Amino acid sequence: MTSGAPSSPERPQLVPALASPRSDALTWVELVFDKGRIERWIRFGAVIDQRIITRQNRFVAFHPGSVFAFVRWAAGERGTVVSRLDILMAPSASQARTSVPGVTPGGVSLLRLTGWPRVKAALEAIDAIEAIGIAPEAVAPDHWRHLHNRLLVGEQAQTYTASRHAAWLLRRAVR
């Protein structure tokens, strides 16, 4: 994305297209689909707005506090060259944030993994959470941090269960 540099003929300046009074506090994510070459998609999260730029490129927006998973994958002549998964919380205006390519203005990082084996393990954990009827965006943020830390060192993470989720909902209610 550009933020003031002149636009090239191939890539229009995108930031002004996103500017609107109601989008100031939103977190925007650039999604790309160039089959077999570059794919960036949302694995889960509550998208509240969308701007289509081209057939292969669009932006989606999230409210502050929303949790979402952003997958980035790219291939070269010899196969996969990038495999990344970020689980982020859309920040409020005053919150510290981490820079993530394709995410404006960045996000609060709950999980950040690179490499297909780790990304695959995290995607399987997300599938397991959905299998017990829990929306991944409603999961305790601490679980995503736990999963990040365990997968980063090659260890097995604790399974997220309905009882853990119930405890998280009670803990959140007393805040």
C-alpha angles and dihedrals in degrees: 000000000000127000108191105333115118115272121250118226090246097048119038121215102266107183096075089051088061097047115108132136093256096045098062095096096037127104111230123205123196112223121197131186117185100154114240093000114056128003127174118173144157112251093189140347140102107276110202101179139017136196118194112210101171137341089273101036134056141148127230127194136216132196118243109276094028116131119217140165119232118195122197122190132168135174133203133191092291100043136270115011100167129034115165139158126192124183106197140176113221104242129233116236093266098043125106112245142191121236112243121178109252095018120104121225090000129248147248102268116230097162131006120178135168130192127053098259092056094040090049092050091051092048089051090051089052090050090051091052091051090047091063091051101258121130107234092224088061094054119116109271088226090064092058090050090049091049090049093052096045095047091045091062095038097253131133114261124222113262116252107236137188090253092053089049092050089051090051092051091051092047091049091049093059095050 
